[in-house]
């Protein structure tokens, strides 16, 4: 049967609506033609794929139609296809193919009329934006107007006037839902309003529109970290360090991450990559900031005077913190051992309970008395549970003591918070010149002590 189908399709250079059924069970539908030992399949979106004949289990032949019906179906398909395209040359080629294949069909006149429009778009180098077509002059004017609105919005975001900023951003997105600059600013506003998931979607859309935009990768990492997706967040930071090396905000975030990386990920490949890149890029940032009198302190930056004071206090508290850390680890080990002992005792008790079920002389199921061992185990569990509770309370006390000791430092080296790159990192995609621009991040520290905080 398969040979008959293959022969039928081979004699017809193009079959409409046929289905390839592959050996793995997948079904592929579209325009089908045979080339040597392969089948060439073109789907409804015009995408072509090649399938080896040996991978084909069977073929379902679509309904055969007359040339007139085939032309009608093909023309409807091309028009639907054209509605999804932003490249006029691709659409013109489709129409030219149709006219060559069905020169006498009633649809040829409409096809030629459509081609005139698409050729005009091609000749005038028109660009498709938000459902409209613009020639280069119109596009430049549109970009200029959109950029002006976004610059106004950026200033409003910087001033904290978020509602007014969105009044500038929303019209841009209404005209062009894929505007990278507008999406970026909206993401910043939503993040400030603690709407993490909507902000994340905005930054994901920016990443899709602008390849390898470092600030966007950083911002996605910050959101993912807050959403407890630490390993994925570290992956985004790793990419951000590649496309935007020696950036102080990104390195500050990496310092925070390396200090607070989950235990299960401490030796993971992404953690090792982050640590290696940090060690490589950090000296460049430190050299630049030392010239201005700033010193790294954990994930933040302090003045020379503060740094000297903090180092002196750190020497005094380091011994206390080290001892507290040792006590903490020992307490955790004790808790784990007691947890294991409780579980082992409980398994033994469960086994005794199971073995105590038997039958009496009449064959009825009865439960026999438990041995004394059972009650000894239950007493041990109660004692271990109470001791474990006490040890957990001791852990909490050790944490509080450590926090109190760290409080002797006037500036905490780490605070567990990653920071986004805000409005000044907004990408401006100028389609009229075919490239994306982002303002160069300010050279001053992106994070300083609260007493002298200055935002870039």
C-alpha positions, 0 to 999 in steps of 0.5 A, spaced: 500 500 500 505 504 501 508 503 494 502 505 491 501 511 495 509 513 494 508 512 486 502 516 486 505 522 490 511 521 485 507 522 479 504 528 482 509 534 483 505 537 488 500 534 493 495 539 497 493 537 504 497 530 504 500 527 511 506 524 512 506 519 518 513 518 521 516 512 524 515 515 531 508 517 530 508 524 528 504 527 523 506 532 518 501 536 514 502 540 508 504 541 501 508 535 499 513 533 493 519 528 492 526 529 491 530 523 490 530 519 497 527 525 501 520 528 501 520 536 501 514 538 506 512 545 506 507 547 512 501 552 512 506 558 514 511 556 508 516 553 512 520 547 509 522 541 512 526 535 509 524 528 511 528 522 509 523 516 505 526 511 510 523 515 516 516 515 513 511 509 515 505 511 511 502 517 507 495 519 507 493 522 500 489 528 501 483 530 497 485 531 490 481 537 487 481 540 480 486 545 477 481 550 479 479 548 486 487 547 487 488 554 485 483 557 489 485 554 495 492 556 493 491 563 493 487 563 499 493 560 503 498 565 500 493 571 502 493 568 509 501 567 509 502 574 506 498 577 512 503 574 517 509 576 513 514 583 514 519 581 508 515 583 502 520 579 498 518 573 500 511 574 499 512 577 492 516 570 490 510 566 493 505 570 488 510 569 482 510 562 484 502 562 484 502 566 477 507 561 474 503 555 476 496 557 475 496 562 469 489 561 467 486 561 473 481 566 475 485 568 481 491 571 477 488 578 476 487 578 484 494 575 485 497 581 480 494 586 483 496 584 490 503 583 487 503 591 485 502 592 493 507 588 495 512 590 490 511 597 492 513 595 499 519 592 496 521 597 492 520 603 497 524 599 502 518 599 507 518 596 514 512 593 518 511 596 524 505 595 529 500 593 523 502 599 519 507 599 513 512 605 513 517 607 508 524 610 510 522 617 511 515 615 515 519 610 519 524 615 521 519 620 523 515 615 527 521 612 530 523 620 532 516 621 535 516 614 539 523 616 542 521 623 544 515 619 548 520 614 551 525 619 553 520 623 556 517 617 560 524 615 562 525 622 565 518 621 569 520 614 571 527 617 574 523 622 578 518 616 581 512 619 577 510 612 574 503 613 573 505 619 568 511 615 565 506 609 563 501 615 560 507 616 555 509 608 554 502 606 553 501 610 546 508 607 544 506 600 545 499 601 542 502 603 536 508 598 536 507 592 541 514 590 540 517 596 542 523 594 546 524 601 549 517 601 551 517 594 554 523 595 558 520 601 561 514 598 562 518 592 565 522 597 570 515 600 572 512 594 574 518 591 577 518 597 582 510 596 583 513 589 585 509 586 580 514 581 578 511 576 573 508 582 569 515 585 569 518 578 567 514 578 561 516 585 559 523 583 559 522 577 556 519 580 550 525 585 550 530 579 550 526 576 544 526 583 540 533 585 542 539 579 542 544 579 547 541 586 551 546 585 557 541 590 562 535 585 560 539 579 562 541 582 568 533 584 570 531 577 568 536 574 573 534 579 578 526 577 578 528 570 577 532 570 583 526 573 587 522 568 585 527 563 588 529 560 581 536 561 583 540 556 578 536 559 572 537 566 575 545 565 575 544 562 568 542 569 566 547 573 570 552 568 566 550 571 559 550 578 562 557 578 564 559 575 557 555 581 553 556 586 558 563 585 561 566 589 567 559 592 568 559 594 576 551 593 577 552 586 574 558 584 578 555 587 584 549 582 583 554 576 582 557 578 588 551 577 592 549 571 588 556 568 590 555 569 597 548 566 598 548 561 593 544 555 595 548 549 598 545 544 592 548 549 587 555 551 590 559 546 586 555 547 580 558 549 573 554 555 572 556 557 579 563 556 577 563 560 571 560 566 575 566 565 580 571 565 574 568 571 570 567 575 577 575 574 578 576 576 571 572 582 570 572 585 578 579 588 577 577 592 571 572 595 575 576 596 582 581 599 578 576 604 575 573 606 582 579 606 586 581 612 582 575 615 585 576 613 592 571 607 592 572 600 595 568 594 594 565 592 601 561 585 599 556 587 594 557 594 595 562 600 595 564 604 600 569 610 601 576 610 603 575 612 610 569 607 611 573 601 608 579 602 613 574 603 619 570 597 617 576 592 616 578 594 623 571 592 626 571 586 621 577 583 625 574 584 631 568 580 629 571 575 625 573 570 630 566 571 633 563 569 627 567 564 625 566 560 632 558 561 631 559 558 624 562 552 627 557 552 633 552 552 628 554 547 623 555 542 629 548 544 631 545 542 624 549 535 625 546 534 631 539 535 629 540 531 623 543 525 627 536 526 631 532 526 625 535 520 622 534 516 629 527 518 630 526 515 623 529 509 624 525 508 631 519 509 627 520 504 622 522 499 627 515 501 630 511 500 624 514 493 623 512 491 630 505 493 629 505 490 622 508 483 625 503 483 631 497 482 627 495 474 627 489 470 627 485 467 633 483 459 634 477 461 630 481 464 624 479 472 626 484 477 625 487 479 632 492 484 634 497 481 639 500 485 645 506 489 643 513 487 646 516 492 651 521 494 645 515 498 642 514 502 648 522 503 649 522 506 642 516 510 643 519 513 649 526 514 645 522 518 640 519 523 645 525 524 648 529 525 641 523 530 639 524 534 645 531 534 644 531 536 637 526 542 638 531 544 643 537 544 638 533 547 633 531 553 638 539 553 639 540 554 632 535 560 632 539 563 637 545 562 634 543 566 628 540 572 632 547 572 635 551 572 628 546 578 626 547 582 632 555 581 631 554 583 624 550 589 626 557 591 629 559 593 622 556 600 620 555 597 613 553 590 611 557 587 606 551 583 603 544 584 604 541 579 600 538 583 594 539 584 587 538 590 583 535 591 576 538 596 571 533 601 571 531 606 566 537 609 563 539 602 560 533 602 556 534 600 549 533 604 543 531 600 537 532 605 531 529 601 525 531 606 520 538 605 521 537 598 523 541 597 530 540 598 537 543 603 542 543 603 550 546 609 554 553 607 556 552 606 564 555 611 568 562 610 571 560 611 578 558 606 583 551 603 582 550 601 590 553 605 595 552 606 603 545 609 605 548 615 607 551 617 600 547 613 596 547 616 588 543 612 583 546 612 576 
